[in-house]
Amino acid sequence: MRPHRFVAGIAAVMMLAACGSGNEAGSSDPNRKLNLAFVYATSTQNPFQEMAFGAKAASDDAGNVNLTLSAPSGINGAQQVTMFQSAVRNATDGVALETLTPDLFVRPLNQATDSKIPVVAVDTAPPAGTKVDLFIGNSNTDLGKALGEEFIKKVPEDATGEVVLGNDIPGLGVLEDRLKGVQEVIKAKRPKLTIKGPFDSGSEPTTNFEKWNDIVKANPNALAYLGVGAQDAVSLALIQKNTGRKFLAGSCDPDSSALQAVKDGYVFALASPEHWLKGYVALRLLADHARGKELPKGWWNTGQLVITSENVDQIIARQQNEDTRKSAFKTEVDKQLADPSKYIRPIGEAN
């Protein structure tokens, strides 16, 4: 996951879910000014920046919204808690929260919902012991399976050898679920391959590159290196460029450098959680709720996309700027908002 040159005003995003009487519809006045917030884990990595872009687009479409975007410049759970508490005080019409340290948010989330502030969780399911009952996120198990399916297309059925896995943030549920999906496919469909890891590959750009460099050196004969974070593909492509060695590499998220690595042939596939959609849906639901609509309950699965050489040019064009993202996602956004029942499952099924 790497830093991007994003508009300076966007700092980060936060996810939370509606609960208690916060689930009751808000004012029916379609014109009143809304105060909403999106608090996210870090401003330095692509997935969270994408969610912030989606949230901003939703607030623009809702109209007359004062949207506050906030995030630490690097993963810092304690700092993000402070940002969330500030958002709850000021964004009285609703807050969306995305965090990589959910266990730190049990008390802050309960304080928010007890104060009747609508909260929506984004990307990471709300922690146990909270009353947040709306979660906007993809299935990470399915995302991992999708990456695994692309991988086995590159490997003969009787292939032997090593596949090395990396995990940007060991212990984080969303990444653990992706790894489970990848391993399930490989074990079932290429059983002669030996899976090594997952090894800690680090999440910040410099750390990720250094750790992957060490992992590749320690496992020089592997036929593939697979990560599940946004920076992994970037690092694995750079290692190939630096060493002149070619190997199979795959990961997740449409980071601009990762997309270029797919185009250049260094990465066979990226499994995208389509983070922009999460940010958009979460903020649009909060805005609509504040103006009279009921806030749904459950897990809203916004879906995923596999990016390969066949569609990478289309996705590169989509990712050029905020306008191209918004235009490309419009059809999907309209479809999901038109019939929420098709996308919502019990929150306990989130994976």
C-alpha positions as a printed NumPy array, in Angstrom:
array([[  0.   ,   0.   ,   0.   ],
       [  1.629,   3.236,  -1.034],
       [  1.175,   6.959,  -0.682],
       [ -0.688,   8.823,  -3.411],
       [ -0.632,  12.44 ,  -4.537],
       [ -4.127,  13.161,  -3.346],
       [ -5.776,  16.484,  -2.69 ],
       [ -4.292,  17.839,   0.502],
       [ -7.646,  18.468,   2.1  ],
       [ -8.481,  14.764,   2.224],
       [ -6.941,  13.322,   5.328],
       [ -8.798,  10.108,   5.934],
       [-12.001,   8.304,   6.569],
       [-13.921,   6.625,   9.279],
       [-16.576,   4.005,   9.296],
       [-19.413,   3.404,  11.692],
       [-22.853,   1.956,  11.748],
       [-26.369,   2.94 ,  12.634],
       [-27.673,   1.683,  15.908],
       [-30.161,   2.227,  18.709],
       [-32.533,   5.065,  17.95 ],
       [-29.866,   6.252,  15.489],
       [-31.61 ,   3.87 ,  13.109],
       [-34.726,   5.987,  13.196],
       [-35.199,   8.162,  10.143],
       [-33.971,  11.723,  10.507],
       [-35.516,  14.98 ,   9.35 ],
       [-37.676,  14.905,   6.235],
       [-36.403,  18.324,   5.136],
       [-34.523,  17.604,   1.872],
       [-32.769,  20.976,   1.897],
       [-31.289,  21.301,   5.352],
       [-27.523,  21.452,   5.76 ],
       [-26.038,  18.141,   6.916],
       [-22.938,  17.611,   9.018],
       [-21.376,  14.235,   8.183],
       [-17.923,  12.723,   8.688],
       [-15.796,   9.893,   7.367],
       [-12.905,   8.79 ,   9.578],
       [-10.445,   6.323,   8.079],
       [ -7.278,   4.511,   9.093],
       [ -4.534,   6.332,   7.213],
       [ -4.131,   8.979,   4.551],
       [ -0.977,   7.365,   3.122],
       [ -2.402,   4.242,   1.468],
       [ -4.515,   3.721,  -1.629],
       [ -7.472,   1.709,  -0.23 ],
       [ -8.391,   4.361,   2.301],
       [ -7.89 ,   7.216,  -0.134],
       [-10.285,   5.447,  -2.503],
       [-12.94 ,   5.256,   0.217],
       [-12.483,   8.947,   0.932],
       [-12.992,   9.77 ,  -2.742],
       [-16.203,   7.737,  -2.742],
       [-17.444,   9.475,   0.394],
       [-16.738,  12.893,  -1.113],
       [-18.603,  11.973,  -4.319],
       [-21.624,  10.806,  -2.293],
       [-21.725,  14.008,  -0.255],
       [-21.56 ,  16.054,  -3.46 ],
       [-24.458,  14.089,  -4.948],
       [-26.507,  14.405,  -1.759],
       [-26.041,  18.174,  -1.843],
       [-25.764,  20.746,   0.949],
       [-23.465,  18.511,   3.006],
       [-20.609,  19.647,   5.217],
       [-18.356,  16.566,   5.026],
       [-15.342,  16.184,   7.284],
       [-12.684,  13.677,   6.147],
       [-10.036,  12.754,   8.703],
       [ -7.29 ,  10.154,   9.141],
       [ -3.811,   9.845,  10.639],
       [ -0.825,  10.03 ,   8.277],
       [  0.091,   6.426,   8.987],
       [ -1.71 ,   3.765,  10.989],
       [ -2.2  ,   5.138,  14.498],
       [ -5.18 ,   3.705,  16.331],
       [ -5.026,   6.016,  19.335],
       [ -4.863,   9.092,  17.137],
       [ -7.748,   7.821,  15.033],
       [ -9.883,   7.333,  18.156],
       [ -9.344,  11.   ,  18.985],
       [-10.329,  11.972,  15.442],
       [-13.442,   9.855,  15.678],
       [-14.499,  11.398,  18.964],
       [-14.081,  14.859,  17.449],
       [-16.144,  13.819,  14.44 ],
       [-18.944,  12.539,  16.658],
       [-19.127,  15.902,  18.424],
       [-19.321,  17.873,  15.184],
       [-20.892,  15.588,  12.573],
       [-24.198,  15.189,  14.363],
       [-26.012,  13.803,  11.308],
       [-23.789,  10.742,  11.035],
       [-20.281,   9.31 ,  10.954],
       [-18.752,   6.541,   8.847],
       [-15.751,   4.728,  10.313],
       [-13.048,   2.648,   8.676],
       [-10.346,   1.4  ,  11.011],
       [ -7.535,  -1.133,  11.167],
       [ -7.656,  -1.144,  14.97 ],
       [-11.307,  -2.025,  15.672],
       [-10.68 ,  -3.232,  19.233],
       [ -9.826,   0.34 ,  20.261],
       [-13.247,   1.548,  19.172],
       [-15.604,  -0.449,  21.376],
       [-16.093,   2.316,  23.932],
       [-16.007,   5.255,  21.445],
       [-18.583,   3.542,  19.237],
       [-20.887,   2.846,  22.155],
       [-20.583,   6.446,  23.311],
       [-21.519,   7.627,  19.813],
       [-24.539,   5.379,  19.442],
       [-25.707,   6.084,  22.987],
       [-25.654,   9.748,  21.984],
       [-27.981,   8.928,  19.062],
       [-25.328,   9.62 ,  16.415],
       [-25.899,   7.377,  13.357],
       [-22.751,   5.347,  12.721],
       [-21.827,   3.117,   9.779],
       [-18.881,   0.72 ,   9.75 ],
       [-16.9  ,   0.611,   6.516],
       [-14.455,  -2.029,   5.233],
       [-13.876,  -3.576,   8.682],
       [-16.831,  -5.073,  10.554],
       [-17.776,  -3.353,  13.822],
       [-16.102,  -4.964,  16.841],
       [-18.008,  -7.233,  19.18 ],
       [-19.644,  -5.451,  22.076],
       [-20.877,  -2.48 ,  20.047],
       [-24.343,  -1.544,  18.833],
       [-23.322,  -0.628,  15.291],
       [-25.584,  -2.649,  13.028],
       [-24.755,  -1.492,   9.498],
       [-21.526,  -2.611,   7.853],
       [-20.513,  -1.672,   4.3  ],
       [-17.836,  -3.984,   2.938],
       [-16.919,  -6.626,   0.394],
       [-16.429, -10.332,   1.086],
       [-12.698, -10.701,   1.676],
       [-12.9  , -14.487,   1.609],
       [-14.36 , -14.28 ,  -1.889],
       [-11.735, -11.692,  -2.834],
       [ -8.975, -14.089,  -1.823],
       [-10.622, -16.909,  -3.755],
       [-10.797, -14.691,  -6.83 ],
       [ -7.041, -14.026,  -6.621],
       [ -6.436, -17.754,  -6.116],
       [ -8.5  , -18.62 ,  -9.193],
       [ -6.44 , -16.239, -11.317],
       [ -3.257, -17.744,  -9.936],
       [ -4.132, -21.341, -10.801],
       [ -4.785, -20.314, -14.401],
       [ -1.046, -19.63 , -14.607],
       [  0.041, -22.985, -13.136],
       [ -0.408, -26.505, -14.618],
       [ -2.516, -28.945, -12.612],
       [  0.473, -31.201, -11.804],
       [  2.82 , -28.327, -10.936],
       [  5.114, -28.6  ,  -7.936],
       [  7.035, -25.911,  -6.133],
       [  6.555, -23.209,  -3.544],
       [  4.011, -20.429,  -3.279],
       [  4.967, -17.742,  -0.763],
       [  2.243, -15.678,   0.907],
       [  2.58 , -12.294,   2.568],
       [  0.295, -10.476,   5.006],
       [  0.603,  -6.692,   5.36 ],
       [ -1.014,  -6.602,   8.824],
       [ -0.95 ,  -9.989,  10.592],
       [ -4.016, -10.473,  12.751],
       [ -6.233,  -8.047,  10.829],
       [ -9.442,  -9.909,  10.035],
       [-10.005,  -8.6  ,   6.511],
       [ -6.524,  -9.684,   5.385],
       [ -6.706, -13.001,   7.218],
       [ -9.959, -13.725,   5.373],
       [ -8.327, -12.935,   2.02 ],
       [ -5.471, -15.308,   2.797],
       [ -7.913, -18.059,   3.769],
       [ -9.618, -17.668,   0.408],
       [ -6.336, -17.819,  -1.531],
       [ -5.137, -20.894,   0.341],
       [ -8.461, -22.684,  -0.019],
       [ -8.289, -22.459,  -3.807],
       [ -4.621, -23.455,  -4.069],
       [ -4.965, -26.427,  -1.734],
       [ -8.063, -27.695,  -3.528],
       [ -6.961, -27.178,  -7.133],
       [ -3.139, -27.306,  -7.059],
       [ -2.5  , -29.718,  -4.155],
       [  1.089, -30.505,  -5.172],
       [  2.192, -26.946,  -4.503],
       [  3.759, -26.124,  -1.147],
       [  2.415, -23.004,   0.559],
       [  4.89 , -21.06 ,   2.7  ],
       [  3.833, -18.321,   5.074],
       [  1.99 , -16.074,   5.296],
       [  4.917, -13.909,   6.316],
       [  4.635, -10.387,   7.705],
       [  5.123,  -8.095,   4.693],
       [  4.399,  -4.745,   6.369],
       [  1.853,  -2.187,   5.227],
       [  3.695,   1.107,   4.793],
       [  5.509,   1.408,   1.424],
       [  9.164,   1.386,   2.5  ],
       [  8.65 ,  -1.331,   5.096],
       [  6.666,  -3.443,   2.654],
       [  9.405,  -3.315,   0.02 ],
       [ 12.136,  -4.142,   2.525],
       [ 10.211,  -7.063,   3.982],
       [  9.265,  -8.503,   0.59 ],
       [ 12.9  ,  -8.145,  -0.493],
       [ 13.934, -10.25 ,   2.509],
       [ 11.126, -12.757,   1.909],
       [ 12.117, -13.261,  -1.729],
       [ 15.806, -13.66 ,  -0.801],
       [ 14.903, -16.209,   1.867],
       [ 12.71 , -18.152,  -0.589],
       [ 14.582, -17.741,  -3.887],
       [ 13.123, -20.743,  -5.673],
       [  9.43 , -20.015,  -5.214],
       [  7.378, -19.923,  -8.387],
       [  4.99 , -17.302,  -7.002],
       [  4.696, -14.606,  -4.342],
       [  1.186, -13.539,  -3.406],
       [  0.136, -10.684,  -1.164],
       [ -3.275,  -9.461,  -0.054],
       [ -2.603,  -5.75 ,   0.487],
       [ -2.313,  -2.762,  -1.813],
       [  1.45 ,  -2.284,  -1.585],
       [  2.479,  -5.902,  -2.207],
       [  2.133,  -5.789,  -5.988],
       [  4.117,  -2.556,  -6.127],
       [  6.987,  -4.041,  -4.128],
       [  7.007,  -7.371,  -5.978],
       [  7.102,  -5.596,  -9.348],
       [ 10.007,  -3.414,  -8.205],
       [ 11.935,  -6.466,  -6.986],
       [ 11.559,  -8.045, -10.413],
       [ 12.775,  -4.859, -12.106],
       [ 15.745,  -4.562,  -9.762],
       [ 16.851,  -8.194, -10.006],
       [ 15.884,  -9.053, -13.578],
       [ 14.134, -12.14 , -12.279],
       [ 10.57 , -12.917, -13.373],
       [  8.106, -14.727, -11.136],
       [  4.356, -14.886, -10.661],
       [  3.104, -12.054,  -8.471],
       [ -0.423, -11.121,  -7.457],
       [ -2.125,  -8.989,  -4.843],
       [ -5.108,  -6.722,  -4.147],
       [ -6.227,  -3.103,  -4.71 ],
       [ -5.964,  -0.766,  -7.737],
       [ -2.992,   1.31 ,  -6.606],
       [ -1.765,   3.259,  -9.649],
       [  1.695,   1.655,  -9.568],
       [  0.147,  -1.781,  -9.12 ],
       [ -2.052,  -1.193, -12.168],
       [  1.019,  -0.23 , -14.166],
       [  2.72 ,  -3.418, -12.961],
       [ -0.186,  -5.44 , -14.382],
       [  0.088,  -3.563, -17.676],
       [  3.854,  -4.143, -17.791],
       [  3.482,  -7.866, -17.093],
       [  5.058,  -7.987, -13.636],
       [  1.772,  -8.802, -11.873],
       [ -0.722, -11.334, -13.229],
       [ -3.756, -10.009, -11.34 ],
       [ -5.097,  -7.634,  -8.727],
       [ -8.241,  -8.481,  -6.777],
       [ -9.915,  -5.142,  -6.094],
       [-12.28 ,  -4.715,  -3.103],
       [-13.688,  -1.666,  -4.929],
       [-13.14 ,   0.61 ,  -1.957],
       [-14.604,   3.676,  -3.691],
       [-18.025,   2.02 ,  -3.663],
       [-17.845,   1.451,   0.103],
       [-17.167,   5.092,   0.835],
       [-19.901,   6.212,  -1.537],
       [-22.608,   3.868,  -0.276],
       [-21.847,   4.569,   3.4  ],
       [-22.02 ,   8.358,   3.079],
       [-25.012,   8.332,   0.753],
       [-26.98 ,   6.161,   3.168],
       [-26.118,   8.467,   6.058],
       [-27.199,  11.541,   4.068],
       [-30.443,   9.924,   2.953],
       [-31.137,   8.832,   6.523],
       [-30.633,  12.349,   7.831],
       [-33.273,  13.483,   5.341],
       [-35.905,  10.948,   6.263],
       [-34.993,   7.485,   4.958],
       [-34.54 ,   4.482,   7.208],
       [-30.959,   3.319,   7.646],
       [-30.619,  -0.37 ,   6.707],
       [-29.276,  -2.995,   9.076],
       [-26.855,  -5.788,   8.247],
       [-23.845,  -6.387,   5.992],
       [-24.055,  -4.54 ,   2.672],
       [-21.7  ,  -6.412,   0.316],
       [-20.569,  -3.898,  -2.318],
       [-18.713,  -6.515,  -4.382],
       [-15.309,  -6.917,  -5.998],
       [-13.418,  -6.876,  -9.3  ],
       [-10.51 ,  -8.868, -10.735],
       [ -8.034,  -6.802, -12.746],
       [ -5.836,  -8.53 , -15.331],
       [ -4.111,  -7.593, -18.573],
       [ -7.5  ,  -7.883, -20.283],
       [ -9.157,  -4.985, -18.45 ],
       [ -6.271,  -3.054, -16.902],
       [ -6.395,  -0.235, -19.461],
       [-10.057,   0.33 , -18.642],
       [ -9.321,   0.485, -14.907],
       [ -6.329,   2.792, -15.385],
       [ -8.668,   5.145, -17.249],
       [-11.247,   4.837, -14.466],
       [ -8.687,   5.74 , -11.819],
       [ -7.411,   8.929, -13.467],
       [ -9.262,  11.354, -11.223],
       [-12.385,  11.826,  -9.107],
       [-14.593,  12.589, -12.102],
       [-13.567,   9.437, -13.986],
       [-14.154,   7.308, -10.894],
       [-17.59 ,   8.787, -10.339],
       [-18.585,   8.333, -13.972],
       [-17.356,   4.729, -14.11 ],
       [-19.132,   3.705, -10.896],
       [-22.426,   5.489, -11.588],
       [-24.287,   2.502, -13.031],
       [-23.248,   0.227, -10.157],
       [-24.078,   2.853,  -7.535],
       [-27.539,   3.413,  -8.99 ],
       [-28.182,  -0.33 ,  -9.138],
       [-27.187,  -0.972,  -5.532],
       [-29.078,   1.984,  -4.07 ],
       [-32.201,   1.104,  -6.071],
       [-32.591,  -2.298,  -4.39 ],
       [-30.617,  -2.634,  -1.13 ],
       [-32.24 ,  -5.992,  -0.339],
       [-30.108,  -7.66 ,  -3.016],
       [-26.898,  -6.657,  -1.253],
       [-27.709,  -6.984,   2.451],
       [-27.119, -10.104,   4.55 ],
       [-26.95 , -10.606,   8.326],
       [-23.975,  -8.749,   9.738],
       [-22.74 , -11.916,  11.427],
       [-22.098, -13.446,   7.999],
       [-19.563, -10.79 ,   7.038],
       [-16.294, -12.315,   5.901]])
